[in-house]
């Protein structure tokens, strides 16, 4: 298992959250197993989400998918996200 973290700024958290929740079926289709969302305590539009995948290849495919890029754009993501992939030790 690997965990993909995605951090980005959004223009409006409520709009972003609705789009994020609406992307759930696609996220699952692309291999995401679990997820959680966090907001910065001082900037509610600074969002970090994590998603679990069976392997590194699935996480990378998800991160580079056109479906994800389109969803992020329509959800009001500002700029490029910061991505990192981890594995439990």
CORBELUR-V867328 format. One record per residue. N is the residue number from 0. RES is the residue in one letter. NEAR is the number of other C-alpha atoms within 8 Angstrom. Layout:
N RES NEAR
N RES NEAR
This chain:
0 X 9
1 X 13
2 X 12
3 X 13
4 X 12
5 X 11
6 X 11
7 X 13
8 X 11
9 X 13
10 X 9
11 X 8
12 X 9
13 X 6
14 X 9
15 X 13
16 X 9
17 X 8
18 X 11
19 X 10
20 X 7
21 X 7
22 X 9
23 X 8
24 X 7
25 X 8
26 X 10
27 X 9
28 X 7
29 X 9
30 X 11
31 X 12
32 X 9
33 X 8
34 X 9
35 X 7
36 X 8
37 X 7
38 X 10
39 X 9
40 X 5
41 X 4
42 X 7
43 X 9
44 X 11
45 X 11
46 X 13
47 X 11
48 X 11
49 X 12
50 X 12
51 X 13
52 X 15
53 X 10
54 X 8
55 X 10
56 X 6
57 X 11
58 X 17
59 X 8
60 X 9
61 X 11
62 X 7
63 X 8
64 X 8
65 X 6
66 X 7
67 X 10
68 X 9
69 X 8
70 X 11
71 X 9
72 X 8
73 X 8
74 X 12
75 X 11
76 X 13
77 X 8
78 X 6
79 X 6
80 X 8
81 X 8
82 X 8
83 X 7
84 X 10
85 X 7
86 X 7
87 X 5
88 X 2
